[in-house]
Amino acid sequence: MMVNSGTFIDPKTGAEIKDKERMVFNYRTLNDNTHKDQYSLSGINTILKKIGNSQIYSKFDLKSGFHQVAIDPESIEWTAFVVPNGLYEWLVMPFGLKNAPAIFQRKMDDCFRGTENFITVYIDDILVFSENEEQHARHLEAMLSICEKWELVLSPTKMKIAV
C-alpha cells in the first residue's frame, strides 16, 4: 500500500476473523461501476474430466494469492481507503474487487500455459496430477520451476504432496 490522494474512496468496515482483526473493504460502488471481465473460470466438471485417471496428486495454495498481483498504475487510485492515520491505496490486488477472480485466473492460466496435461489451477489453488511417482516428480519440478520464474509464493501450511 502507499499513501496518496486517491480520487475514489469507498467505506471501510472492520471485522474480526479467527481472533485476529482484519480490515474489510466495501467496494460495492466501484464494482457497480466496473465493466465485468468475462474471462471464465473452469467448472468442477471440467477439472474432474481433466485429471481423469491420475493416481497421484499434489495440492498447493498460493500465499495471499491476490496480493501477488500488482494493480495497473491507472487503477491504483480507485482502491483508496481511509483509516485514522491517513489515506492509502493498494499497490496489489485487494479482495472484494469485482474482476479480481477473473484477472487472477487469467494470470495463473498464462503462467501455467502448456502444463494443462498435468496441472490445473483454480484461482489460487494448484493441483498437480500424474499417473505414477516418476512422472509426478517431473511434474512437481515443472510446477516449482514455474512458480520460481513468475515469483509465485506458495503457502507452506497448505501443501499436500503425493496423495
Rosetta constraint file for C-alpha pairs under 8 A:
AtomPair CA 1 CA 88 HARMONIC 6.29 0.50
AtomPair CA 1 CA 89 HARMONIC 5.44 0.50
AtomPair CA 1 CA 90 HARMONIC 4.51 0.50
AtomPair CA 1 CA 91 HARMONIC 5.22 0.50
AtomPair CA 1 CA 92 HARMONIC 7.43 0.50
AtomPair CA 2 CA 88 HARMONIC 5.49 0.50
AtomPair CA 2 CA 89 HARMONIC 5.48 0.50
AtomPair CA 2 CA 90 HARMONIC 6.65 0.50
AtomPair CA 2 CA 91 HARMONIC 6.96 0.50
AtomPair CA 3 CA 86 HARMONIC 7.34 0.50
AtomPair CA 3 CA 87 HARMONIC 5.78 0.50
AtomPair CA 3 CA 88 HARMONIC 4.45 0.50
AtomPair CA 3 CA 89 HARMONIC 6.31 0.50
AtomPair CA 4 CA 87 HARMONIC 6.30 0.50
AtomPair CA 4 CA 88 HARMONIC 5.91 0.50
AtomPair CA 4 CA 89 HARMONIC 6.62 0.50
AtomPair CA 5 CA 77 HARMONIC 7.55 0.50
AtomPair CA 5 CA 80 HARMONIC 7.83 0.50
AtomPair CA 5 CA 87 HARMONIC 6.73 0.50
AtomPair CA 5 CA 88 HARMONIC 7.70 0.50
AtomPair CA 6 CA 76 HARMONIC 7.93 0.50
AtomPair CA 6 CA 77 HARMONIC 4.43 0.50
AtomPair CA 6 CA 78 HARMONIC 6.64 0.50
AtomPair CA 6 CA 79 HARMONIC 7.68 0.50
AtomPair CA 6 CA 80 HARMONIC 5.33 0.50
AtomPair CA 6 CA 87 HARMONIC 7.78 0.50
AtomPair CA 6 CA 88 HARMONIC 7.81 0.50
AtomPair CA 6 CA 89 HARMONIC 6.99 0.50
AtomPair CA 7 CA 77 HARMONIC 5.95 0.50
AtomPair CA 7 CA 78 HARMONIC 6.65 0.50
AtomPair CA 7 CA 80 HARMONIC 7.47 0.50
AtomPair CA 8 CA 77 HARMONIC 6.59 0.50
AtomPair CA 8 CA 78 HARMONIC 5.15 0.50
AtomPair CA 8 CA 79 HARMONIC 7.09 0.50
AtomPair CA 8 CA 80 HARMONIC 6.07 0.50
AtomPair CA 9 CA 78 HARMONIC 7.16 0.50
AtomPair CA 9 CA 79 HARMONIC 7.11 0.50
AtomPair CA 9 CA 80 HARMONIC 5.19 0.50
AtomPair CA 9 CA 81 HARMONIC 5.34 0.50
AtomPair CA 9 CA 82 HARMONIC 7.38 0.50
AtomPair CA 10 CA 25 HARMONIC 7.60 0.50
AtomPair CA 10 CA 26 HARMONIC 6.25 0.50
AtomPair CA 10 CA 27 HARMONIC 5.98 0.50
AtomPair CA 10 CA 28 HARMONIC 7.84 0.50
AtomPair CA 10 CA 29 HARMONIC 7.04 0.50
AtomPair CA 10 CA 30 HARMONIC 7.63 0.50
AtomPair CA 10 CA 80 HARMONIC 7.42 0.50
AtomPair CA 10 CA 81 HARMONIC 6.44 0.50
AtomPair CA 11 CA 25 HARMONIC 6.85 0.50
AtomPair CA 11 CA 26 HARMONIC 5.86 0.50
AtomPair CA 11 CA 27 HARMONIC 7.73 0.50
AtomPair CA 11 CA 81 HARMONIC 7.23 0.50
AtomPair CA 11 CA 82 HARMONIC 8.00 0.50
AtomPair CA 12 CA 23 HARMONIC 7.48 0.50
AtomPair CA 12 CA 24 HARMONIC 6.27 0.50
AtomPair CA 12 CA 25 HARMONIC 4.82 0.50
AtomPair CA 12 CA 26 HARMONIC 5.93 0.50
AtomPair CA 12 CA 81 HARMONIC 6.81 0.50
AtomPair CA 12 CA 82 HARMONIC 7.32 0.50
AtomPair CA 13 CA 23 HARMONIC 6.73 0.50
AtomPair CA 13 CA 24 HARMONIC 5.51 0.50
AtomPair CA 13 CA 25 HARMONIC 6.21 0.50
AtomPair CA 13 CA 26 HARMONIC 7.27 0.50
AtomPair CA 14 CA 21 HARMONIC 7.44 0.50
AtomPair CA 14 CA 22 HARMONIC 6.50 0.50
AtomPair CA 14 CA 23 HARMONIC 5.19 0.50
AtomPair CA 14 CA 24 HARMONIC 5.61 0.50
AtomPair CA 15 CA 21 HARMONIC 6.29 0.50
AtomPair CA 15 CA 22 HARMONIC 5.87 0.50
AtomPair CA 15 CA 23 HARMONIC 6.49 0.50
AtomPair CA 15 CA 24 HARMONIC 6.44 0.50
AtomPair CA 16 CA 20 HARMONIC 5.73 0.50
AtomPair CA 16 CA 21 HARMONIC 4.59 0.50
AtomPair CA 16 CA 22 HARMONIC 6.04 0.50
AtomPair CA 17 CA 21 HARMONIC 6.22 0.50
AtomPair CA 17 CA 22 HARMONIC 6.77 0.50
AtomPair CA 25 CA 95 HARMONIC 7.90 0.50
AtomPair CA 25 CA 96 HARMONIC 6.96 0.50
AtomPair CA 26 CA 96 HARMONIC 7.08 0.50
AtomPair CA 27 CA 31 HARMONIC 5.90 0.50
AtomPair CA 27 CA 96 HARMONIC 6.30 0.50
AtomPair CA 27 CA 97 HARMONIC 6.38 0.50
AtomPair CA 28 CA 32 HARMONIC 5.96 0.50
AtomPair CA 29 CA 33 HARMONIC 6.47 0.50
AtomPair CA 30 CA 34 HARMONIC 6.25 0.50
AtomPair CA 30 CA 78 HARMONIC 7.58 0.50
AtomPair CA 30 CA 97 HARMONIC 8.00 0.50
AtomPair CA 31 CA 97 HARMONIC 6.40 0.50
AtomPair CA 31 CA 98 HARMONIC 5.34 0.50
AtomPair CA 34 CA 98 HARMONIC 7.47 0.50
AtomPair CA 36 CA 98 HARMONIC 7.18 0.50
AtomPair CA 36 CA 99 HARMONIC 6.42 0.50
AtomPair CA 37 CA 99 HARMONIC 5.78 0.50
AtomPair CA 37 CA 102 HARMONIC 6.43 0.50
AtomPair CA 37 CA 103 HARMONIC 7.73 0.50
AtomPair CA 38 CA 102 HARMONIC 7.37 0.50
AtomPair CA 39 CA 102 HARMONIC 5.45 0.50
AtomPair CA 39 CA 103 HARMONIC 7.73 0.50
AtomPair CA 39 CA 106 HARMONIC 7.17 0.50
AtomPair CA 40 CA 102 HARMONIC 6.75 0.50
AtomPair CA 41 CA 102 HARMONIC 7.13 0.50
AtomPair CA 41 CA 105 HARMONIC 6.84 0.50
AtomPair CA 41 CA 122 HARMONIC 7.18 0.50
AtomPair CA 41 CA 123 HARMONIC 7.97 0.50
AtomPair CA 42 CA 46 HARMONIC 6.10 0.50
AtomPair CA 42 CA 47 HARMONIC 6.68 0.50
AtomPair CA 42 CA 122 HARMONIC 7.06 0.50
AtomPair CA 43 CA 47 HARMONIC 6.44 0.50
AtomPair CA 44 CA 48 HARMONIC 6.08 0.50
AtomPair CA 45 CA 49 HARMONIC 6.09 0.50
AtomPair CA 46 CA 50 HARMONIC 6.14 0.50
AtomPair CA 47 CA 51 HARMONIC 6.38 0.50
AtomPair CA 47 CA 120 HARMONIC 7.09 0.50
AtomPair CA 48 CA 52 HARMONIC 6.35 0.50
AtomPair CA 50 CA 117 HARMONIC 7.47 0.50
AtomPair CA 50 CA 120 HARMONIC 7.97 0.50
AtomPair CA 51 CA 118 HARMONIC 7.51 0.50
AtomPair CA 51 CA 129 HARMONIC 6.40 0.50
AtomPair CA 53 CA 131 HARMONIC 7.36 0.50
AtomPair CA 54 CA 129 HARMONIC 5.94 0.50
AtomPair CA 54 CA 130 HARMONIC 5.09 0.50
AtomPair CA 54 CA 131 HARMONIC 4.67 0.50
AtomPair CA 54 CA 132 HARMONIC 7.94 0.50
AtomPair CA 55 CA 129 HARMONIC 7.40 0.50
AtomPair CA 55 CA 130 HARMONIC 6.11 0.50
AtomPair CA 55 CA 131 HARMONIC 4.97 0.50
AtomPair CA 55 CA 132 HARMONIC 6.46 0.50
AtomPair CA 56 CA 129 HARMONIC 5.76 0.50
AtomPair CA 56 CA 130 HARMONIC 5.28 0.50
AtomPair CA 56 CA 131 HARMONIC 6.20 0.50
AtomPair CA 56 CA 132 HARMONIC 6.40 0.50
AtomPair CA 56 CA 133 HARMONIC 7.08 0.50
AtomPair CA 56 CA 136 HARMONIC 7.00 0.50
AtomPair CA 56 CA 162 HARMONIC 5.45 0.50
AtomPair CA 56 CA 163 HARMONIC 5.72 0.50
AtomPair CA 57 CA 127 HARMONIC 6.85 0.50
AtomPair CA 57 CA 128 HARMONIC 5.61 0.50
AtomPair CA 57 CA 129 HARMONIC 4.56 0.50
AtomPair CA 57 CA 130 HARMONIC 6.54 0.50
AtomPair CA 57 CA 136 HARMONIC 7.93 0.50
AtomPair CA 57 CA 161 HARMONIC 6.89 0.50
AtomPair CA 57 CA 162 HARMONIC 5.10 0.50
AtomPair CA 57 CA 163 HARMONIC 5.26 0.50
AtomPair CA 58 CA 127 HARMONIC 5.78 0.50
AtomPair CA 58 CA 128 HARMONIC 5.13 0.50
AtomPair CA 58 CA 129 HARMONIC 6.63 0.50
AtomPair CA 58 CA 159 HARMONIC 7.44 0.50
AtomPair CA 58 CA 160 HARMONIC 5.41 0.50
AtomPair CA 58 CA 161 HARMONIC 4.37 0.50
AtomPair CA 58 CA 162 HARMONIC 5.01 0.50
AtomPair CA 58 CA 163 HARMONIC 6.29 0.50
AtomPair CA 59 CA 125 HARMONIC 7.15 0.50
AtomPair CA 59 CA 126 HARMONIC 5.74 0.50
AtomPair CA 59 CA 127 HARMONIC 4.63 0.50
AtomPair CA 59 CA 128 HARMONIC 6.43 0.50
AtomPair CA 59 CA 158 HARMONIC 7.89 0.50
AtomPair CA 59 CA 159 HARMONIC 5.69 0.50
AtomPair CA 59 CA 160 HARMONIC 5.12 0.50
AtomPair CA 59 CA 161 HARMONIC 6.50 0.50
AtomPair CA 60 CA 125 HARMONIC 5.80 0.50
AtomPair CA 60 CA 126 HARMONIC 4.99 0.50
AtomPair CA 60 CA 127 HARMONIC 6.43 0.50
AtomPair CA 60 CA 154 HARMONIC 6.71 0.50
AtomPair CA 60 CA 155 HARMONIC 7.24 0.50
AtomPair CA 60 CA 158 HARMONIC 6.27 0.50
AtomPair CA 60 CA 159 HARMONIC 4.80 0.50
AtomPair CA 60 CA 160 HARMONIC 6.73 0.50
AtomPair CA 61 CA 65 HARMONIC 7.98 0.50
AtomPair CA 61 CA 124 HARMONIC 5.68 0.50
AtomPair CA 61 CA 125 HARMONIC 4.64 0.50
AtomPair CA 61 CA 126 HARMONIC 6.15 0.50
AtomPair CA 61 CA 154 HARMONIC 5.77 0.50
AtomPair CA 61 CA 155 HARMONIC 5.63 0.50
AtomPair CA 61 CA 158 HARMONIC 5.92 0.50
AtomPair CA 61 CA 159 HARMONIC 6.74 0.50
AtomPair CA 62 CA 124 HARMONIC 5.27 0.50
AtomPair CA 62 CA 125 HARMONIC 6.61 0.50
AtomPair CA 62 CA 126 HARMONIC 7.96 0.50
AtomPair CA 62 CA 152 HARMONIC 7.04 0.50
AtomPair CA 62 CA 153 HARMONIC 5.77 0.50
AtomPair CA 62 CA 154 HARMONIC 4.32 0.50
AtomPair CA 62 CA 155 HARMONIC 5.43 0.50
AtomPair CA 63 CA 153 HARMONIC 5.81 0.50
AtomPair CA 63 CA 154 HARMONIC 5.19 0.50
AtomPair CA 63 CA 155 HARMONIC 4.48 0.50
AtomPair CA 64 CA 68 HARMONIC 6.88 0.50
AtomPair CA 65 CA 69 HARMONIC 7.55 0.50
AtomPair CA 65 CA 124 HARMONIC 5.60 0.50
AtomPair CA 66 CA 92 HARMONIC 7.37 0.50
AtomPair CA 66 CA 93 HARMONIC 5.43 0.50
AtomPair CA 66 CA 94 HARMONIC 6.39 0.50
AtomPair CA 66 CA 95 HARMONIC 6.94 0.50
AtomPair CA 66 CA 100 HARMONIC 7.44 0.50
AtomPair CA 66 CA 104 HARMONIC 6.73 0.50
AtomPair CA 66 CA 124 HARMONIC 7.90 0.50
AtomPair CA 67 CA 92 HARMONIC 5.16 0.50
AtomPair CA 67 CA 93 HARMONIC 5.34 0.50
AtomPair CA 67 CA 94 HARMONIC 6.38 0.50
AtomPair CA 68 CA 92 HARMONIC 6.68 0.50
AtomPair CA 68 CA 93 HARMONIC 7.51 0.50
AtomPair CA 68 CA 152 HARMONIC 7.10 0.50
AtomPair CA 68 CA 153 HARMONIC 7.89 0.50
AtomPair CA 69 CA 92 HARMONIC 5.46 0.50
AtomPair CA 69 CA 93 HARMONIC 5.74 0.50
AtomPair CA 69 CA 104 HARMONIC 7.35 0.50
AtomPair CA 70 CA 91 HARMONIC 5.91 0.50
AtomPair CA 70 CA 92 HARMONIC 4.23 0.50
AtomPair CA 70 CA 93 HARMONIC 6.14 0.50
AtomPair CA 71 CA 75 HARMONIC 6.55 0.50
AtomPair CA 71 CA 76 HARMONIC 6.23 0.50
AtomPair CA 71 CA 90 HARMONIC 7.57 0.50
AtomPair CA 71 CA 91 HARMONIC 5.54 0.50
AtomPair CA 71 CA 92 HARMONIC 5.01 0.50
AtomPair CA 71 CA 93 HARMONIC 5.63 0.50
AtomPair CA 72 CA 76 HARMONIC 6.59 0.50
AtomPair CA 73 CA 91 HARMONIC 7.94 0.50
AtomPair CA 75 CA 79 HARMONIC 7.37 0.50
AtomPair CA 76 CA 80 HARMONIC 7.42 0.50
AtomPair CA 76 CA 89 HARMONIC 6.22 0.50
AtomPair CA 76 CA 90 HARMONIC 6.15 0.50
AtomPair CA 76 CA 91 HARMONIC 6.29 0.50
AtomPair CA 77 CA 89 HARMONIC 6.23 0.50
AtomPair CA 78 CA 89 HARMONIC 7.77 0.50
AtomPair CA 79 CA 89 HARMONIC 5.40 0.50
AtomPair CA 79 CA 90 HARMONIC 5.81 0.50
AtomPair CA 80 CA 87 HARMONIC 6.80 0.50
AtomPair CA 80 CA 88 HARMONIC 5.49 0.50
AtomPair CA 80 CA 89 HARMONIC 4.26 0.50
AtomPair CA 80 CA 90 HARMONIC 6.88 0.50
AtomPair CA 81 CA 87 HARMONIC 5.76 0.50
AtomPair CA 81 CA 88 HARMONIC 5.51 0.50
AtomPair CA 81 CA 89 HARMONIC 6.39 0.50
AtomPair CA 82 CA 86 HARMONIC 5.82 0.50
AtomPair CA 82 CA 87 HARMONIC 4.51 0.50
AtomPair CA 82 CA 88 HARMONIC 6.36 0.50
AtomPair CA 83 CA 87 HARMONIC 6.41 0.50
AtomPair CA 83 CA 88 HARMONIC 7.90 0.50
AtomPair CA 90 CA 94 HARMONIC 6.88 0.50
AtomPair CA 93 CA 97 HARMONIC 7.96 0.50
AtomPair CA 93 CA 100 HARMONIC 7.03 0.50
AtomPair CA 94 CA 100 HARMONIC 7.86 0.50
AtomPair CA 95 CA 100 HARMONIC 7.14 0.50
AtomPair CA 96 CA 100 HARMONIC 7.32 0.50
AtomPair CA 99 CA 103 HARMONIC 6.04 0.50
AtomPair CA 100 CA 104 HARMONIC 5.92 0.50
AtomPair CA 101 CA 105 HARMONIC 5.98 0.50
AtomPair CA 101 CA 123 HARMONIC 6.58 0.50
AtomPair CA 102 CA 106 HARMONIC 6.10 0.50
AtomPair CA 103 CA 107 HARMONIC 6.31 0.50
AtomPair CA 104 CA 108 HARMONIC 6.25 0.50
AtomPair CA 104 CA 123 HARMONIC 6.27 0.50
AtomPair CA 104 CA 124 HARMONIC 7.96 0.50
AtomPair CA 105 CA 109 HARMONIC 5.99 0.50
AtomPair CA 105 CA 121 HARMONIC 7.86 0.50
AtomPair CA 105 CA 122 HARMONIC 6.90 0.50
AtomPair CA 105 CA 123 HARMONIC 5.01 0.50
AtomPair CA 105 CA 124 HARMONIC 7.93 0.50
AtomPair CA 106 CA 110 HARMONIC 6.10 0.50
AtomPair CA 107 CA 111 HARMONIC 6.19 0.50
AtomPair CA 108 CA 112 HARMONIC 6.14 0.50
AtomPair CA 108 CA 121 HARMONIC 6.94 0.50
AtomPair CA 108 CA 123 HARMONIC 7.17 0.50
AtomPair CA 108 CA 124 HARMONIC 7.97 0.50
AtomPair CA 109 CA 113 HARMONIC 5.72 0.50
AtomPair CA 109 CA 121 HARMONIC 7.19 0.50
AtomPair CA 111 CA 146 HARMONIC 6.94 0.50
AtomPair CA 111 CA 150 HARMONIC 6.96 0.50
AtomPair CA 112 CA 116 HARMONIC 7.43 0.50
AtomPair CA 112 CA 119 HARMONIC 7.64 0.50
AtomPair CA 112 CA 143 HARMONIC 7.97 0.50
AtomPair CA 112 CA 146 HARMONIC 7.01 0.50
AtomPair CA 115 CA 119 HARMONIC 5.59 0.50
AtomPair CA 115 CA 120 HARMONIC 7.97 0.50
AtomPair CA 116 CA 120 HARMONIC 6.11 0.50
AtomPair CA 118 CA 128 HARMONIC 5.70 0.50
AtomPair CA 118 CA 129 HARMONIC 5.18 0.50
AtomPair CA 118 CA 130 HARMONIC 6.24 0.50
AtomPair CA 118 CA 139 HARMONIC 6.74 0.50
AtomPair CA 119 CA 126 HARMONIC 6.98 0.50
AtomPair CA 119 CA 127 HARMONIC 5.61 0.50
AtomPair CA 119 CA 128 HARMONIC 4.54 0.50
AtomPair CA 119 CA 129 HARMONIC 6.26 0.50
AtomPair CA 119 CA 139 HARMONIC 7.92 0.50
AtomPair CA 119 CA 143 HARMONIC 7.72 0.50
AtomPair CA 120 CA 126 HARMONIC 6.01 0.50
AtomPair CA 120 CA 127 HARMONIC 5.29 0.50
AtomPair CA 120 CA 128 HARMONIC 6.66 0.50
AtomPair CA 121 CA 125 HARMONIC 5.68 0.50
AtomPair CA 121 CA 126 HARMONIC 4.57 0.50
AtomPair CA 121 CA 127 HARMONIC 6.26 0.50
AtomPair CA 122 CA 126 HARMONIC 6.59 0.50
AtomPair CA 128 CA 136 HARMONIC 7.72 0.50
AtomPair CA 128 CA 139 HARMONIC 6.88 0.50
AtomPair CA 128 CA 140 HARMONIC 6.91 0.50
AtomPair CA 128 CA 143 HARMONIC 7.73 0.50
AtomPair CA 129 CA 136 HARMONIC 6.96 0.50
AtomPair CA 129 CA 139 HARMONIC 7.85 0.50
AtomPair CA 130 CA 135 HARMONIC 6.12 0.50
AtomPair CA 130 CA 136 HARMONIC 5.16 0.50
AtomPair CA 130 CA 139 HARMONIC 7.49 0.50
AtomPair CA 131 CA 135 HARMONIC 6.78 0.50
AtomPair CA 131 CA 136 HARMONIC 7.30 0.50
AtomPair CA 132 CA 136 HARMONIC 6.07 0.50
AtomPair CA 133 CA 137 HARMONIC 6.19 0.50
AtomPair CA 134 CA 138 HARMONIC 6.71 0.50
AtomPair CA 135 CA 139 HARMONIC 6.23 0.50
AtomPair CA 136 CA 140 HARMONIC 6.02 0.50
AtomPair CA 136 CA 162 HARMONIC 7.79 0.50
AtomPair CA 137 CA 141 HARMONIC 6.26 0.50
AtomPair CA 138 CA 142 HARMONIC 6.29 0.50
AtomPair CA 139 CA 143 HARMONIC 6.21 0.50
AtomPair CA 140 CA 144 HARMONIC 6.10 0.50
AtomPair CA 141 CA 145 HARMONIC 6.03 0.50
AtomPair CA 142 CA 146 HARMONIC 6.26 0.50
AtomPair CA 143 CA 147 HARMONIC 6.29 0.50
AtomPair CA 144 CA 148 HARMONIC 6.14 0.50
AtomPair CA 145 CA 149 HARMONIC 6.11 0.50
AtomPair CA 146 CA 150 HARMONIC 6.14 0.50
AtomPair CA 147 CA 151 HARMONIC 5.63 0.50
AtomPair CA 147 CA 152 HARMONIC 4.68 0.50
AtomPair CA 147 CA 153 HARMONIC 7.01 0.50
AtomPair CA 148 CA 152 HARMONIC 6.34 0.50
AtomPair CA 155 CA 159 HARMONIC 6.95 0.50
